[in-house]
Amino acid sequence: MKRIYLDNAATTALSPKVLEAMMPYLTEIYGNASSPHWFGQEARRGVEAAREKLAGALGADPSEIVFTGGGTESDNAALFGAVEKYKKKGNHVITTNVEHHAILHACEALEKKGYAVTCLPVDEYGLVTPEQVAAAITDKTILASVMFANNEVGTVMPIPEIAKVCHEKGVLLHTDAVQAVGHIPINVKEMGIDMLSLSAHKFHGPKGVGALYLKKGIRLPSHIVGGEQEKGRRAGTENVAGIVGLGAAIELAVAHMRENAARMSALRDRLIEGILGTIPEVKLNGHPTKRLPNNVNVSIKYIEGESILLMLDMNGIAASSGSACTSGSLDPSHVLLALGLPHEVAHGSVRLTLGDDTTDEDVDYVLKILPEVAKKLRFMSPLWKGAVE
Ligand SMILES: *Cc1c(COP(=O)(O)O)cnc(C)c1O
Protein backbone atom coordinates (compact mmCIF):
# COMPACT_ATOMS: atom_id res chain seq x y z
CA MET A 1 0.00 0.00 0.00
CA LYS A 2 1.02 3.56 -0.72
CA ARG A 3 2.09 5.23 2.55
CA ILE A 4 2.07 8.96 3.05
CA TYR A 5 3.66 10.54 6.11
CA LEU A 6 1.97 13.78 7.13
CA ASP A 7 3.05 13.95 10.76
CA ASN A 8 6.20 16.02 10.37
CA ALA A 9 5.42 18.15 13.43
CA ALA A 10 5.82 15.00 15.54
CA THR A 11 9.06 14.03 13.87
CA THR A 12 10.63 14.02 10.41
CA ALA A 13 12.46 11.43 8.34
CA LEU A 14 16.23 11.49 8.67
CA SER A 15 17.57 12.97 5.45
CA PRO A 16 19.84 10.51 3.55
CA LYS A 17 22.47 13.26 3.28
CA VAL A 18 22.38 13.73 7.06
CA LEU A 19 22.82 10.00 7.60
CA GLU A 20 25.78 10.09 5.23
CA ALA A 21 27.38 12.92 7.23
CA MET A 22 26.82 10.98 10.46
CA MET A 23 28.13 7.60 9.29
CA PRO A 24 31.87 8.16 9.88
CA TYR A 25 31.07 9.24 13.46
CA LEU A 26 29.07 6.05 14.04
CA THR A 27 31.92 3.92 12.72
CA GLU A 28 35.61 4.82 12.56
CA ILE A 29 35.57 8.17 14.39
CA TYR A 30 34.30 6.79 17.69
CA GLY A 31 36.60 8.72 20.01
CA ASN A 32 35.43 10.71 23.01
CA ALA A 33 35.50 14.36 21.93
CA SER A 34 37.36 15.23 25.14
CA SER A 35 40.27 12.86 24.42
CA PRO A 36 43.54 14.38 23.15
CA HIS A 37 44.39 11.57 20.69
CA TRP A 38 43.44 11.43 17.01
CA PHE A 39 40.14 9.59 17.62
CA GLY A 40 39.06 12.20 20.12
CA GLN A 41 40.25 15.21 18.17
CA GLU A 42 38.51 14.10 14.96
CA ALA A 43 35.29 13.77 16.99
CA ARG A 44 35.92 17.22 18.51
CA ARG A 45 36.36 18.72 15.04
CA GLY A 46 33.01 17.23 14.00
CA VAL A 47 31.27 18.72 17.04
CA GLU A 48 32.81 22.16 16.57
CA ALA A 49 32.06 22.25 12.84
CA ALA A 50 28.41 21.48 13.66
CA ARG A 51 28.41 24.25 16.27
CA GLU A 52 29.65 26.73 13.67
CA LYS A 53 27.01 25.66 11.17
CA LEU A 54 24.23 26.01 13.70
CA ALA A 55 25.49 29.35 14.98
CA GLY A 56 25.74 30.61 11.39
CA ALA A 57 22.17 29.51 10.70
CA LEU A 58 20.83 31.42 13.73
CA GLY A 59 23.01 34.53 13.47
CA ALA A 60 24.70 33.54 16.75
CA ASP A 61 28.28 33.10 17.85
CA PRO A 62 29.45 29.46 18.19
CA SER A 63 30.24 30.09 21.87
CA GLU A 64 26.53 30.80 22.44
CA ILE A 65 25.42 27.28 21.39
CA VAL A 66 25.01 24.49 23.97
CA PHE A 67 24.21 21.04 22.55
CA THR A 68 21.56 19.09 24.47
CA GLY A 69 19.54 15.92 24.26
CA GLY A 70 16.67 17.63 22.40
CA GLY A 71 13.94 20.24 22.59
CA THR A 72 12.50 19.14 25.91
CA GLU A 73 15.89 19.27 27.62
CA SER A 74 16.63 22.70 26.16
CA ASP A 75 13.26 24.05 27.35
CA ASN A 76 13.73 22.63 30.85
CA ALA A 77 17.31 23.89 31.04
CA ALA A 78 16.31 27.42 30.01
CA LEU A 79 13.46 27.72 32.49
CA PHE A 80 14.95 25.98 35.50
CA GLY A 81 18.36 27.52 34.85
CA ALA A 82 17.14 31.09 34.46
CA VAL A 83 14.97 31.12 37.59
CA GLU A 84 17.83 29.67 39.62
CA LYS A 85 20.38 32.09 38.22
CA TYR A 86 18.27 35.23 38.62
CA LYS A 87 16.40 34.33 41.82
CA LYS A 88 17.68 37.48 43.51
CA LYS A 89 15.67 39.53 41.05
CA GLY A 90 12.36 37.79 41.73
CA ASN A 91 10.18 34.74 41.34
CA HIS A 92 7.94 35.48 38.37
CA VAL A 93 7.78 33.79 34.96
CA ILE A 94 5.49 34.61 32.03
CA THR A 95 4.38 32.09 29.41
CA THR A 96 1.37 31.31 27.21
CA ASN A 97 -1.35 28.70 27.41
CA VAL A 98 -0.46 27.14 24.04
CA GLU A 99 3.13 26.11 24.83
CA HIS A 100 4.42 22.57 24.40
CA HIS A 101 4.26 20.44 27.55
CA ALA A 102 8.05 20.75 27.83
CA ILE A 103 7.35 24.36 28.87
CA LEU A 104 3.92 24.06 30.50
CA HIS A 105 4.86 21.14 32.75
CA ALA A 106 8.15 22.84 33.64
CA CYS A 107 6.09 25.90 34.66
CA GLU A 108 3.82 23.72 36.77
CA ALA A 109 6.91 22.32 38.50
CA LEU A 110 8.07 25.89 39.14
CA GLU A 111 4.70 26.80 40.66
CA LYS A 112 5.01 23.86 43.04
CA LYS A 113 8.37 25.23 44.10
CA GLY A 114 6.76 28.57 44.93
CA TYR A 115 7.36 30.55 41.76
CA ALA A 116 4.58 32.70 40.33
CA VAL A 117 3.68 31.88 36.73
CA THR A 118 1.48 34.02 34.50
CA CYS A 119 0.05 31.93 31.67
CA LEU A 120 -1.17 34.39 29.04
CA PRO A 121 -4.31 33.49 27.08
CA VAL A 122 -4.12 33.54 23.28
CA ASP A 123 -6.68 34.86 20.79
CA GLU A 124 -8.78 32.68 18.49
CA TYR A 125 -5.79 32.20 16.17
CA GLY A 126 -3.29 31.28 18.88
CA LEU A 127 -1.52 34.62 19.14
CA VAL A 128 -0.40 36.63 22.17
CA THR A 129 0.36 40.31 21.72
CA PRO A 130 3.45 42.20 22.89
CA GLU A 131 1.03 44.40 24.89
CA GLN A 132 -0.19 41.37 26.85
CA VAL A 133 3.39 40.42 27.67
CA ALA A 134 4.25 44.01 28.65
CA ALA A 135 1.20 44.23 30.93
CA ALA A 136 2.14 41.00 32.70
CA ILE A 137 5.69 42.10 33.55
CA THR A 138 6.33 43.11 37.17
CA ASP A 139 9.53 44.10 38.94
CA LYS A 140 9.79 40.44 40.02
CA THR A 141 9.67 39.00 36.48
CA ILE A 142 12.75 36.99 35.51
CA LEU A 143 11.78 35.81 32.07
CA ALA A 144 9.06 35.35 29.51
CA SER A 145 8.94 32.10 27.52
CA VAL A 146 6.87 32.38 24.34
CA MET A 147 7.03 29.76 21.60
CA PHE A 148 8.15 30.83 18.14
CA ALA A 149 5.62 28.69 16.30
CA ASN A 150 2.94 26.39 17.63
CA ASN A 151 3.35 22.66 17.07
CA GLU A 152 -0.37 21.93 16.77
CA VAL A 153 -1.86 24.80 14.79
CA GLY A 154 1.29 26.32 13.25
CA THR A 155 0.66 29.90 14.41
CA VAL A 156 3.81 32.05 14.35
CA MET A 157 4.12 34.44 17.30
CA PRO A 158 5.40 38.07 16.98
CA ILE A 159 8.71 37.23 18.67
CA PRO A 160 10.76 40.35 17.71
CA GLU A 161 8.03 42.64 19.08
CA ILE A 162 7.73 40.55 22.25
CA ALA A 163 11.52 40.63 22.70
CA LYS A 164 11.41 44.43 22.46
CA VAL A 165 8.89 44.88 25.28
CA CYS A 166 10.78 42.35 27.43
CA HIS A 167 14.04 44.23 27.01
CA GLU A 168 12.44 47.62 27.69
CA LYS A 169 11.52 46.21 31.09
CA GLY A 170 14.74 44.26 31.72
CA VAL A 171 13.20 40.81 31.31
CA LEU A 172 14.79 37.88 29.44
CA LEU A 173 13.01 36.27 26.51
CA HIS A 174 13.22 32.54 25.93
CA THR A 175 11.55 31.04 22.87
CA ASP A 176 10.76 27.40 22.15
CA ALA A 177 11.59 27.49 18.44
CA VAL A 178 11.52 23.72 17.94
CA GLN A 179 8.89 23.96 15.17
CA ALA A 180 10.40 27.02 13.55
CA VAL A 181 14.15 26.39 13.26
CA GLY A 182 15.00 25.03 9.83
CA HIS A 183 11.54 25.97 8.52
CA ILE A 184 11.33 29.78 8.70
CA PRO A 185 14.11 32.41 8.95
CA ILE A 186 15.39 33.14 12.46
CA ASN A 187 18.14 35.53 13.46
CA VAL A 188 18.59 35.66 17.23
CA LYS A 189 20.53 38.94 17.15
CA GLU A 190 18.15 40.82 14.86
CA MET A 191 15.13 39.41 16.68
CA GLY A 192 16.48 40.14 20.17
CA ILE A 193 16.16 36.57 21.44
CA ASP A 194 18.06 35.79 24.67
CA MET A 195 17.50 32.03 24.81
CA LEU A 196 16.19 29.65 22.15
CA SER A 197 15.44 25.91 22.10
CA LEU A 198 15.66 23.72 19.01
CA SER A 199 15.61 20.03 18.16
CA ALA A 200 17.26 18.24 15.20
CA HIS A 201 14.54 15.65 14.55
CA LYS A 202 12.04 18.37 13.62
CA PHE A 203 14.13 19.37 10.57
CA HIS A 204 15.16 16.00 9.12
CA GLY A 205 17.99 15.46 11.60
CA PRO A 206 18.38 12.65 14.15
CA LYS A 207 16.30 12.25 17.34
CA GLY A 208 17.68 12.85 20.81
CA VAL A 209 19.84 15.85 19.99
CA GLY A 210 19.10 19.56 20.13
CA ALA A 211 20.57 22.81 21.29
CA LEU A 212 20.00 25.78 23.52
CA TYR A 213 21.13 29.18 22.32
CA LEU A 214 22.26 31.29 25.26
CA LYS A 215 23.11 34.91 24.48
CA LYS A 216 26.62 35.88 25.53
CA GLY A 217 26.60 36.88 29.20
CA ILE A 218 23.77 34.53 30.19
CA ARG A 219 25.52 31.92 32.25
CA LEU A 220 23.07 29.40 33.66
CA PRO A 221 24.02 26.80 36.26
CA SER A 222 24.49 23.45 34.46
CA HIS A 223 21.22 21.49 34.56
CA ILE A 224 23.16 18.22 34.30
CA VAL A 225 26.23 18.06 36.49
CA GLY A 226 29.28 15.93 35.86
CA GLY A 227 32.15 16.59 33.50
CA GLU A 228 33.13 19.90 31.96
CA GLN A 229 31.58 19.27 28.53
CA GLU A 230 29.98 22.20 26.68
CA LYS A 231 32.15 24.59 28.74
CA GLY A 232 30.54 23.36 31.95
CA ARG A 233 27.04 24.18 30.67
CA ARG A 234 25.88 20.61 30.00
CA ALA A 235 27.74 17.62 31.41
CA GLY A 236 27.92 14.24 29.70
CA THR A 237 29.92 12.78 26.80
CA GLU A 238 28.81 14.52 23.62
CA ASN A 239 26.46 12.69 21.25
CA VAL A 240 29.03 13.22 18.49
CA ALA A 241 27.20 11.56 15.59
CA GLY A 242 23.93 13.22 16.64
CA ILE A 243 25.54 16.65 16.85
CA VAL A 244 27.19 16.17 13.45
CA GLY A 245 23.75 15.15 12.10
CA LEU A 246 22.19 18.29 13.60
CA GLY A 247 24.86 20.38 11.85
CA ALA A 248 24.29 18.67 8.50
CA ALA A 249 20.51 18.97 8.86
CA ILE A 250 20.52 22.68 9.68
CA GLU A 251 22.92 23.38 6.82
CA LEU A 252 20.60 21.61 4.36
CA ALA A 253 17.49 23.21 5.83
CA VAL A 254 18.90 26.72 5.55
CA ALA A 255 20.29 26.15 2.05
CA HIS A 256 16.86 25.06 0.78
CA MET A 257 14.61 27.02 3.14
CA ARG A 258 13.24 29.49 0.63
CA GLU A 259 12.32 26.92 -2.03
CA ASN A 260 11.05 24.36 0.50
CA ALA A 261 8.87 26.94 2.25
CA ALA A 262 7.44 28.17 -1.05
CA ARG A 263 6.74 24.64 -2.25
CA MET A 264 5.26 23.51 1.06
CA SER A 265 3.07 26.55 1.58
CA ALA A 266 1.61 26.03 -1.89
CA LEU A 267 0.84 22.40 -1.01
CA ARG A 268 -0.49 23.50 2.38
CA ASP A 269 -2.84 26.03 0.80
CA ARG A 270 -4.05 23.51 -1.75
CA LEU A 271 -4.81 21.06 1.07
CA ILE A 272 -6.62 23.70 3.12
CA GLU A 273 -8.67 24.96 0.18
CA GLY A 274 -9.41 21.42 -0.97
CA ILE A 275 -10.61 20.34 2.48
CA LEU A 276 -12.67 23.48 3.11
CA GLY A 277 -14.11 23.26 -0.39
CA THR A 278 -15.19 19.60 -0.35
CA ILE A 279 -16.18 18.83 3.24
CA PRO A 280 -19.04 20.84 4.74
CA GLU A 281 -18.83 22.19 8.33
CA VAL A 282 -15.04 22.29 8.55
CA LYS A 283 -13.01 24.92 10.38
CA LEU A 284 -9.38 25.84 9.84
CA ASN A 285 -7.53 26.06 13.18
CA GLY A 286 -4.69 28.53 13.67
CA HIS A 287 -3.91 31.76 11.85
CA PRO A 288 -4.77 31.97 8.14
CA THR A 289 -1.47 33.67 7.19
CA LYS A 290 0.85 33.86 10.25
CA ARG A 291 1.35 30.15 9.96
CA LEU A 292 4.14 27.61 9.41
CA PRO A 293 4.53 26.62 5.74
CA ASN A 294 3.93 22.95 6.57
CA ASN A 295 0.95 23.03 8.94
CA VAL A 296 -2.69 22.17 8.23
CA ASN A 297 -5.05 21.79 11.18
CA VAL A 298 -8.79 21.46 10.68
CA SER A 299 -11.78 20.53 12.79
CA ILE A 300 -14.26 18.34 10.98
CA LYS A 301 -17.35 18.95 13.05
CA TYR A 302 -19.58 16.16 14.37
CA ILE A 303 -16.96 13.42 14.09
CA GLU A 304 -14.05 12.22 16.24
CA GLY A 305 -10.46 13.09 15.33
CA GLU A 306 -9.32 9.70 16.61
CA SER A 307 -11.69 7.85 14.25
CA ILE A 308 -10.53 10.01 11.35
CA LEU A 309 -6.91 9.12 12.15
CA LEU A 310 -7.67 5.41 12.28
CA MET A 311 -9.40 5.49 8.92
CA LEU A 312 -6.69 7.62 7.36
CA ASP A 313 -4.11 5.16 8.68
CA MET A 314 -6.02 2.27 7.12
CA ASN A 315 -5.69 4.15 3.85
CA GLY A 316 -1.94 4.65 4.34
CA ILE A 317 -2.06 8.26 5.54
CA ALA A 318 -0.23 9.09 8.78
CA ALA A 319 -1.68 12.19 10.45
CA SER A 320 -2.24 13.38 13.99
CA SER A 321 -5.05 14.77 16.08
CA GLY A 322 -3.12 17.47 17.87
CA SER A 323 0.13 16.34 19.38
CA ALA A 324 1.64 12.89 19.72
CA CYS A 325 1.79 13.48 23.48
CA THR A 326 -1.97 14.01 23.86
CA SER A 327 -3.25 11.27 21.59
CA GLY A 328 -4.07 8.32 23.77
CA SER A 329 -5.72 10.60 26.29
CA LEU A 330 -9.37 11.50 25.95
CA ASP A 331 -8.95 15.17 26.77
CA PRO A 332 -8.95 17.43 23.75
CA SER A 333 -5.76 19.32 23.05
CA HIS A 334 -5.01 22.20 25.43
CA VAL A 335 -4.04 24.29 22.41
CA LEU A 336 -7.37 23.93 20.63
CA LEU A 337 -9.23 24.67 23.87
CA ALA A 338 -7.01 27.74 24.37
CA LEU A 339 -8.13 28.95 20.92
CA GLY A 340 -11.66 28.86 22.28
CA LEU A 341 -12.91 25.79 20.40
CA PRO A 342 -15.82 24.02 22.08
CA HIS A 343 -14.85 20.52 23.29
CA GLU A 344 -16.81 18.74 20.58
CA VAL A 345 -15.20 20.78 17.79
CA ALA A 346 -11.72 20.32 19.29
CA HIS A 347 -12.36 16.56 19.32
CA GLY A 348 -12.87 16.55 15.57
CA SER A 349 -9.47 17.98 14.74
CA VAL A 350 -6.87 16.57 12.38
CA ARG A 351 -3.34 17.85 11.90
CA LEU A 352 -1.52 17.23 8.63
CA THR A 353 2.08 18.43 8.67
CA LEU A 354 4.12 18.33 5.48
CA GLY A 355 7.80 17.51 5.06
CA ASP A 356 10.54 18.16 2.51
CA ASP A 357 9.47 14.94 0.81
CA THR A 358 5.72 15.67 0.50
CA THR A 359 4.57 15.70 -3.13
CA ASP A 360 1.66 17.01 -5.19
CA GLU A 361 0.41 13.43 -5.56
CA ASP A 362 0.36 13.04 -1.77
CA VAL A 363 -1.91 16.07 -1.53
CA ASP A 364 -4.17 14.73 -4.32
CA TYR A 365 -4.46 11.43 -2.47
CA VAL A 366 -5.39 13.09 0.83
CA LEU A 367 -7.96 15.24 -0.96
CA LYS A 368 -9.49 12.06 -2.37
CA ILE A 369 -9.46 10.01 0.86
CA LEU A 370 -10.26 12.55 3.59
CA PRO A 371 -13.67 13.64 2.20
CA GLU A 372 -14.65 9.94 1.83
CA VAL A 373 -13.57 9.26 5.41
CA ALA A 374 -15.50 12.27 6.70
CA LYS A 375 -18.59 11.19 4.80
CA LYS A 376 -18.45 7.61 6.14
CA LEU A 377 -17.95 8.73 9.72
CA ARG A 378 -20.67 11.34 9.52
CA PHE A 379 -23.04 8.77 8.11
CA MET A 380 -22.55 6.90 11.42
CA SER A 381 -22.62 10.00 13.60
CA PRO A 382 -25.84 10.78 15.49
CA LEU A 383 -24.52 14.33 16.04
CA TRP A 384 -24.23 14.90 12.29
CA LYS A 385 -27.75 13.50 11.67
CA GLY A 386 -29.07 15.85 14.32
CA ALA A 387 -27.28 18.77 12.71
CA VAL A 388 -28.46 18.20 9.14
CA GLU A 389 -32.03 17.17 9.83
C1 LIG B 1 8.80 18.44 19.52
C2 LIG B 1 8.71 19.67 20.35
C3 LIG B 1 9.38 19.77 21.58
C4 LIG B 1 10.15 18.62 22.17
O1 LIG B 1 11.33 18.36 21.47
P1 LIG B 1 12.04 16.92 21.68
O2 LIG B 1 13.32 17.06 20.93
O3 LIG B 1 11.12 15.92 21.06
O4 LIG B 1 12.23 16.73 23.14
C5 LIG B 1 9.29 20.95 22.27
N1 LIG B 1 8.60 21.99 21.80
C6 LIG B 1 7.94 21.94 20.63
C7 LIG B 1 7.20 23.14 20.14
C8 LIG B 1 7.97 20.77 19.86
O5 LIG B 1 7.31 20.72 18.71
The ligand as an ORCA input file, in Angstrom:
! r2SCAN-3c Opt
* xyz 0 1
  C       8.804     18.435     19.519
  C       8.707     19.671     20.346
  C       9.379     19.773     21.576
  C      10.152     18.622     22.172
  O      11.328     18.356     21.474
  P      12.045     16.923     21.685
  O      13.320     17.056     20.933
  O      11.116     15.924     21.060
  O      12.235     16.734     23.139
  C       9.287     20.950     22.270
  N       8.597     21.991     21.798
  C       7.941     21.942     20.631
  C       7.199     23.136     20.140
  C       7.969     20.774     19.864
  O       7.309     20.724     18.713
*
